[in-house]
Amino acid sequence: MASIKQGQDSLNSLKVEYKELERLARQIDQALATIPFTDRQEAKRLIEEY
């Protein structure tokens, strides 16, 4: 039964991490929206490169 509990804990941890990544992605999108279009393309390239 311990392995089921470990699996549930791992799944819950992944869900938390996924939600945090979604939140960060929204923040990045919001920040990019404030940058003029030509600079936005460069910013996206730099983010993808990173």
Secondary structure as UniProt FT lines:
FT   HELIX           2..33
FT   HELIX           37..49
//
